[in-house]
């Protein structure tokens, strides 16, 4: 200790006073230092918490954090978007109550793997009736002593990935079918040419009207088979090998209906048509008709006891949208992802080849369009065919039929 302010030395009373207050003063100084350190630590922890939450919020996957009771203590923005529930609505709630019993069983199946579990391609029902496919990872949440006190669940939405994979598989199958179609078509062409030649020879020799009518019918059917074979070859060829021309979608649909009208009456199927005056589009007329025929015949087959067939064509923006709906047996949910696969059919042996929808899919894709299906077992099916109204043929490498070389 030094001197006083007046430069005098400390006396005994001063020393006694300093001795008395030294301990409390030292304690106060130490407490102030500890409080400052605690404030710094608390600020660091707050920053670390914000940093961790920012990382979780910035992830492109959904993250839910549960405590040991199964109550939600973390819920990031991706899950808010998926399940349309905000963090404030779910915090403190049981995960089973938020996701529902069915989704909960999908997330927590009975298993012996407690530390880590990866669930692949799990379908979860979303609020509003939709469904999405997820890869889900579950892992324990540990404290600093590596003692688990909760669970982290990561949801990765792979619905689009699965859809693209299925399209790739379908495209690969269609490529194989194309090669097969080319071989079959060439094999059919040879005897077909012979039949056509013999018919022409007989027409010259058999001039009787009765025989002439029969031979004319044979010739018409031979030409029909020839067109089918030609379409089969077109399916196998590069799209640029097929001629595009101006096509009227409503007229194409009316032609088809005129051919199957008798069948609709015989099967007590009511027809409802609503064809807007859609403008002419660039397309392959016969191939588009093939798509419509395939889908309409499938609709008729789905209504063996009668029903209603609805056909609608509209211009929506720069796209022509055709909807073909029936009130038939519908398609089972497990079959929907496979209906465009070659050789897939539910009609039974001898009743279907499973090629109609796969060929239709390829034709619509060739027109830069899209084809989708909605169905409910026991209630009916609706196919939606979308094709561009102003298809850019130069982009596809096509020429209009009237200027083809």
C-alpha positions as CSV (number, residue, x, y, z in Angstrom):
1,X,0.0,0.0,0.0
2,X,1.3,3.5,-0.7
3,X,0.6,6.9,0.9
4,X,-2.7,8.7,1.3
5,X,-3.8,11.4,-1.1
6,X,-2.3,14.1,1.1
7,X,1.0,12.3,0.9
8,X,0.9,11.1,4.5
9,X,1.6,7.6,5.6
10,X,-1.1,5.1,6.7
11,X,-1.6,4.8,10.4
12,X,-2.7,1.8,12.4
13,X,-6.4,2.6,12.1
14,X,-6.1,2.8,8.4
15,X,-4.4,-0.6,8.3
16,X,-7.1,-2.1,10.5
17,X,-9.8,-0.7,8.2
18,X,-8.1,-2.1,5.1
19,X,-7.6,-5.4,6.8
20,X,-11.3,-5.5,7.6
21,X,-12.6,-4.7,4.1
22,X,-9.9,-6.5,2.0
23,X,-11.8,-9.9,1.9
24,X,-15.2,-8.5,0.8
25,X,-13.5,-6.2,-1.7
26,X,-11.5,-9.2,-3.1
27,X,-14.6,-11.3,-3.3
28,X,-16.5,-8.5,-5.1
29,X,-13.7,-8.1,-7.6
30,X,-13.6,-11.8,-8.2
31,X,-17.4,-11.9,-8.6
32,X,-17.3,-9.1,-11.1
33,X,-14.6,-10.9,-13.1
34,X,-16.6,-14.1,-13.0
35,X,-19.8,-12.3,-14.0
36,X,-18.0,-10.7,-17.0
37,X,-16.6,-14.2,-18.0
38,X,-20.1,-15.7,-17.7
39,X,-21.6,-12.9,-19.8
40,X,-19.0,-13.5,-22.5
41,X,-19.7,-17.3,-22.3
42,X,-23.4,-16.7,-22.5
43,X,-23.0,-14.5,-25.6
44,X,-20.7,-17.1,-27.2
45,X,-23.3,-19.8,-26.5
46,X,-26.1,-17.7,-27.9
47,X,-24.0,-17.1,-31.0
48,X,-23.2,-20.8,-31.3
49,X,-26.9,-21.6,-30.9
50,X,-27.9,-19.1,-33.6
51,X,-25.1,-20.5,-35.8
52,X,-26.3,-24.0,-35.4
53,X,-29.9,-23.0,-36.0
54,X,-28.9,-21.0,-39.1
55,X,-27.1,-24.1,-40.5
56,X,-30.2,-26.3,-39.9
57,X,-32.5,-23.6,-41.4
58,X,-30.2,-23.3,-44.5
59,X,-30.2,-27.1,-45.3
60,X,-32.2,-28.2,-48.3
61,X,-33.5,-31.2,-46.4
62,X,-36.1,-31.4,-43.6
63,X,-34.7,-31.7,-40.1
64,X,-36.8,-32.6,-37.0
65,X,-35.3,-32.9,-33.5
66,X,-37.0,-34.9,-30.8
67,X,-36.3,-35.1,-27.1
68,X,-36.4,-38.4,-25.1
69,X,-40.2,-38.2,-24.7
70,X,-40.7,-38.0,-28.5
71,X,-41.7,-34.3,-28.3
72,X,-40.5,-31.9,-31.0
73,X,-37.8,-29.5,-30.0
74,X,-36.5,-28.6,-33.5
75,X,-38.3,-28.1,-36.8
76,X,-36.7,-26.4,-39.8
77,X,-38.2,-24.3,-42.6
78,X,-38.1,-27.2,-45.1
79,X,-40.4,-29.3,-42.9
80,X,-42.6,-26.2,-42.5
81,X,-43.1,-26.2,-46.3
82,X,-43.5,-29.9,-46.6
83,X,-46.1,-30.4,-43.9
84,X,-47.5,-26.9,-43.9
85,X,-47.0,-26.5,-40.2
86,X,-44.9,-23.8,-38.6
87,X,-42.3,-24.3,-35.9
88,X,-44.6,-22.6,-33.4
89,X,-47.4,-25.0,-34.1
90,X,-45.3,-28.2,-33.6
91,X,-42.8,-27.4,-30.8
92,X,-43.6,-29.4,-27.7
93,X,-46.0,-31.7,-29.6
94,X,-45.6,-35.4,-30.0
95,X,-44.2,-36.4,-33.4
96,X,-47.0,-39.0,-33.8
97,X,-49.7,-36.3,-33.3
98,X,-48.1,-34.1,-35.9
99,X,-47.4,-36.7,-38.6
100,X,-50.2,-39.1,-37.9
101,X,-50.2,-42.8,-36.9
102,X,-49.5,-44.1,-40.4
103,X,-46.5,-41.9,-41.1
104,X,-45.3,-42.5,-37.6
105,X,-45.2,-46.3,-38.2
106,X,-43.3,-45.7,-41.4
107,X,-40.7,-43.6,-39.6
108,X,-40.4,-45.9,-36.6
109,X,-40.8,-49.5,-37.7
110,X,-40.0,-52.2,-35.2
111,X,-36.2,-52.9,-35.4
112,X,-33.2,-53.5,-33.2
113,X,-31.0,-50.9,-34.8
114,X,-31.1,-48.1,-32.1
115,X,-28.1,-46.0,-33.0
116,X,-28.7,-45.3,-36.6
117,X,-31.3,-46.2,-39.2
118,X,-31.6,-45.2,-42.9
119,X,-35.0,-45.7,-44.4
120,X,-35.1,-45.6,-48.2
121,X,-38.0,-44.5,-50.4
122,X,-40.6,-44.1,-47.7
123,X,-43.9,-42.7,-48.9
124,X,-45.5,-40.2,-46.5
125,X,-49.0,-38.7,-46.7
126,X,-49.1,-35.0,-46.5
127,X,-51.8,-32.6,-45.3
128,X,-54.3,-32.1,-48.1
129,X,-54.1,-35.7,-49.3
130,X,-50.8,-35.5,-51.3
131,X,-48.0,-38.0,-51.1
132,X,-44.2,-37.6,-51.3
133,X,-41.3,-40.1,-51.3
134,X,-38.5,-39.6,-48.8
135,X,-35.1,-41.0,-47.8
136,X,-35.1,-40.7,-44.0
137,X,-32.1,-40.9,-41.7
138,X,-32.5,-41.2,-37.9
139,X,-29.7,-40.8,-35.5
140,X,-29.4,-40.2,-31.7
141,X,-28.7,-36.7,-30.4
142,X,-25.8,-36.7,-28.0
143,X,-24.6,-34.3,-25.3
144,X,-21.0,-33.4,-24.5
145,X,-20.7,-36.7,-22.5
146,X,-21.9,-38.7,-25.5
147,X,-25.1,-39.5,-23.6
148,X,-28.2,-39.6,-25.9
149,X,-30.9,-37.2,-25.0
150,X,-33.0,-37.1,-28.2
151,X,-33.3,-38.0,-31.9
152,X,-32.5,-36.2,-35.1
153,X,-34.6,-37.1,-38.1
154,X,-33.6,-36.0,-41.6
155,X,-36.1,-36.0,-44.4
156,X,-34.8,-35.9,-48.0
157,X,-37.6,-35.5,-50.6
158,X,-36.7,-37.8,-53.6
159,X,-40.0,-37.8,-55.3
160,X,-38.7,-36.0,-58.4
161,X,-35.6,-38.2,-58.4
162,X,-37.7,-41.3,-58.4
163,X,-39.9,-39.9,-61.2
164,X,-36.8,-39.2,-63.4
165,X,-35.4,-42.6,-62.7
166,X,-38.7,-44.2,-63.8
167,X,-38.6,-42.1,-67.0
168,X,-35.1,-43.2,-67.7
169,X,-36.0,-46.9,-67.2
170,X,-39.0,-46.4,-69.5
171,X,-36.9,-44.7,-72.1
172,X,-34.4,-47.6,-72.0
173,X,-37.2,-50.1,-72.4
174,X,-38.7,-48.1,-75.3
175,X,-35.3,-48.1,-77.0
176,X,-35.3,-51.9,-76.8
177,X,-38.9,-52.1,-78.1
178,X,-37.9,-49.8,-81.0
179,X,-35.2,-52.2,-82.2
180,X,-37.6,-55.1,-81.8
181,X,-40.3,-53.2,-83.7
182,X,-38.0,-52.6,-86.6
183,X,-37.2,-56.3,-87.0
184,X,-40.8,-57.4,-86.7
185,X,-42.0,-54.7,-89.2
186,X,-39.5,-55.7,-91.8
187,X,-40.4,-59.4,-91.5
188,X,-44.1,-58.5,-91.9
189,X,-43.5,-56.3,-95.0
190,X,-42.2,-59.2,-97.1
191,X,-45.4,-61.4,-97.0
192,X,-47.5,-58.3,-97.1
193,X,-46.0,-57.2,-100.4
194,X,-46.8,-60.7,-101.8
195,X,-50.4,-60.5,-100.7
196,X,-50.9,-57.1,-102.3
197,X,-49.4,-58.3,-105.6
198,X,-51.6,-61.4,-105.7
199,X,-54.7,-59.3,-105.0
200,X,-53.9,-57.0,-107.9
201,X,-53.4,-60.0,-110.2
202,X,-56.8,-61.5,-109.1
203,X,-58.5,-58.1,-109.6
204,X,-57.5,-58.2,-113.3
205,X,-58.7,-61.7,-113.8
206,X,-61.9,-61.8,-111.6
207,X,-64.1,-59.1,-113.0
208,X,-67.3,-60.4,-111.4
209,X,-68.7,-57.7,-109.1
210,X,-69.1,-60.2,-106.2
211,X,-65.4,-61.1,-106.3
212,X,-64.4,-57.6,-107.0
213,X,-66.0,-56.4,-103.8
214,X,-64.2,-59.1,-101.8
215,X,-60.9,-58.4,-103.4
216,X,-61.4,-54.6,-102.7
217,X,-62.0,-55.4,-99.0
218,X,-58.8,-57.5,-98.9
219,X,-56.9,-54.6,-100.6
220,X,-58.2,-52.1,-98.1
221,X,-57.3,-54.3,-95.1
222,X,-53.9,-54.9,-96.7
223,X,-53.3,-51.2,-96.9
224,X,-54.4,-50.8,-93.3
225,X,-51.8,-53.4,-92.2
226,X,-49.2,-51.6,-94.3
227,X,-50.0,-48.4,-92.5
228,X,-49.7,-50.1,-89.1
229,X,-46.3,-51.6,-90.1
230,X,-45.2,-48.1,-91.3
231,X,-46.2,-46.7,-88.0
232,X,-44.3,-49.4,-86.3
233,X,-41.2,-48.5,-88.3
234,X,-41.7,-44.9,-87.5
235,X,-41.7,-45.8,-83.8
236,X,-38.4,-47.5,-84.2
237,X,-36.8,-44.7,-86.3
238,X,-35.4,-41.4,-85.3
239,X,-38.3,-38.9,-84.8
240,X,-36.8,-36.7,-87.6
241,X,-37.7,-39.5,-90.1
242,X,-41.5,-38.9,-89.6
243,X,-43.4,-36.2,-91.5
244,X,-45.1,-33.5,-89.5
245,X,-48.1,-31.7,-90.9
246,X,-51.1,-29.5,-89.8
247,X,-53.4,-31.6,-87.6
248,X,-56.9,-30.9,-86.2
249,X,-57.2,-32.6,-82.8
250,X,-61.0,-32.3,-82.7
251,X,-61.3,-33.8,-86.2
252,X,-59.0,-36.7,-85.2
253,X,-61.1,-37.4,-82.1
254,X,-64.3,-37.3,-84.2
255,X,-62.9,-39.8,-86.7
256,X,-62.1,-42.2,-83.9
257,X,-65.5,-41.9,-82.3
258,X,-67.2,-42.6,-85.7
259,X,-65.2,-45.9,-85.8
260,X,-66.1,-47.1,-82.3
261,X,-69.6,-45.6,-82.0
262,X,-71.2,-49.0,-82.5
263,X,-69.1,-50.5,-79.7
264,X,-70.2,-47.7,-77.3
265,X,-73.8,-48.5,-78.0
266,X,-73.4,-52.2,-77.7
267,X,-71.7,-51.8,-74.3
268,X,-74.2,-49.1,-73.0
269,X,-71.5,-46.5,-72.7
270,X,-72.6,-42.9,-72.7
271,X,-70.4,-40.5,-74.6
272,X,-69.8,-36.9,-73.5
273,X,-67.7,-34.8,-75.9
274,X,-66.7,-31.2,-75.4
275,X,-64.3,-30.2,-78.2
276,X,-63.4,-26.6,-78.3
277,X,-62.5,-25.1,-81.7
278,X,-58.8,-25.8,-81.3
279,X,-56.5,-24.4,-84.0
280,X,-54.5,-26.6,-86.2
281,X,-51.2,-27.8,-84.8
282,X,-48.0,-29.3,-86.2
283,X,-48.0,-33.0,-85.5
284,X,-48.0,-36.6,-86.9
285,X,-51.7,-37.1,-87.5
286,X,-51.8,-40.9,-87.6
287,X,-49.5,-41.3,-84.6
288,X,-51.6,-38.9,-82.5
289,X,-54.7,-40.8,-83.5
290,X,-52.9,-43.9,-82.3
291,X,-52.5,-42.3,-78.9
292,X,-56.1,-41.4,-78.7
293,X,-57.3,-44.8,-79.9
294,X,-55.1,-46.6,-77.3
295,X,-56.4,-44.6,-74.4
296,X,-60.1,-44.6,-75.6
297,X,-60.0,-48.4,-76.1
298,X,-58.5,-48.9,-72.6
299,X,-61.3,-46.7,-71.2
300,X,-63.9,-48.9,-73.0
301,X,-62.3,-52.1,-71.6
302,X,-62.5,-50.6,-68.1
303,X,-66.3,-50.3,-68.4
304,X,-67.6,-53.8,-69.2
305,X,-70.9,-53.1,-67.5
306,X,-71.4,-49.7,-69.1
307,X,-70.5,-46.2,-67.9
308,X,-69.6,-42.7,-69.2
309,X,-66.8,-41.8,-71.5
310,X,-65.8,-38.1,-71.4
311,X,-63.6,-36.6,-74.1
312,X,-62.5,-33.0,-73.8
313,X,-60.2,-30.8,-75.9
314,X,-59.2,-27.3,-75.0
315,X,-56.6,-24.7,-75.9
316,X,-54.8,-23.6,-72.7
317,X,-52.3,-20.9,-73.4
318,X,-49.9,-22.3,-76.0
319,X,-50.8,-25.9,-75.4
320,X,-53.6,-28.2,-76.5
321,X,-55.0,-30.2,-73.6
322,X,-57.0,-33.4,-74.3
323,X,-58.6,-35.2,-71.4
324,X,-60.1,-38.7,-71.7
325,X,-61.9,-39.9,-68.6
326,X,-64.0,-43.0,-67.8
327,X,-66.1,-44.2,-64.9
328,X,-64.7,-47.7,-65.0
329,X,-62.8,-49.9,-62.7
330,X,-59.8,-47.5,-62.2
331,X,-56.2,-48.4,-61.6
332,X,-54.8,-49.7,-58.4
333,X,-52.4,-47.3,-56.7
334,X,-49.5,-49.7,-56.9
335,X,-49.9,-50.1,-60.6
336,X,-49.9,-46.4,-61.5
337,X,-46.1,-45.9,-61.6
338,X,-45.9,-48.8,-64.1
339,X,-48.6,-48.2,-66.6
340,X,-46.3,-46.6,-69.2
341,X,-43.8,-49.5,-68.9
342,X,-43.6,-51.7,-72.0
343,X,-45.3,-55.1,-71.6
344,X,-47.0,-54.1,-68.4
345,X,-50.7,-54.9,-68.4
346,X,-53.4,-55.9,-65.9
347,X,-55.8,-57.3,-68.5
348,X,-54.7,-60.9,-68.2
349,X,-53.0,-63.3,-70.7
350,X,-54.2,-62.9,-74.2
351,X,-56.2,-59.7,-73.5
352,X,-53.4,-57.1,-73.8
353,X,-49.8,-56.7,-74.9
354,X,-48.9,-53.9,-72.5
355,X,-47.4,-51.9,-75.4
356,X,-50.3,-49.4,-76.1
357,X,-49.5,-46.9,-73.4
358,X,-45.7,-47.2,-73.7
359,X,-46.0,-46.4,-77.4
360,X,-48.4,-43.6,-76.7
361,X,-45.9,-42.2,-74.1
362,X,-43.2,-42.2,-76.7
363,X,-45.3,-40.5,-79.4
364,X,-46.4,-37.7,-77.1
365,X,-42.8,-37.2,-75.9
366,X,-41.7,-37.0,-79.6
367,X,-44.2,-34.1,-79.9
368,X,-42.5,-32.3,-77.0
369,X,-45.7,-33.0,-74.9
370,X,-46.7,-34.8,-71.8
371,X,-49.1,-37.5,-70.8
372,X,-50.3,-38.0,-67.2
373,X,-52.9,-40.1,-65.5
374,X,-55.1,-39.8,-62.4
375,X,-57.1,-42.8,-61.2
376,X,-59.0,-44.1,-58.2
377,X,-59.8,-47.8,-58.0
378,X,-63.5,-48.4,-58.5
379,X,-64.3,-44.9,-59.6
380,X,-62.5,-44.3,-62.9
381,X,-59.5,-43.0,-64.7
382,X,-58.6,-39.7,-66.5
383,X,-55.7,-39.4,-69.0
384,X,-54.4,-35.9,-69.8
385,X,-52.5,-35.4,-73.0
386,X,-50.7,-32.1,-73.5
387,X,-49.1,-31.1,-76.8
388,X,-47.7,-27.7,-77.8
389,X,-49.9,-25.7,-80.1
390,X,-46.9,-24.1,-81.8
391,X,-44.4,-26.9,-81.9
392,X,-41.0,-25.6,-83.2
393,X,-40.1,-28.1,-85.9
394,X,-36.7,-26.5,-86.5
395,X,-35.8,-27.3,-82.9
396,X,-36.7,-30.9,-83.4
397,X,-35.0,-31.2,-86.8
398,X,-38.3,-31.8,-88.7
399,X,-39.6,-30.3,-91.9
400,X,-43.3,-29.8,-92.7
401,X,-44.6,-32.5,-95.0
402,X,-45.2,-30.2,-97.9
403,X,-41.5,-29.1,-98.1
404,X,-39.9,-32.5,-97.3
405,X,-37.3,-33.6,-99.8
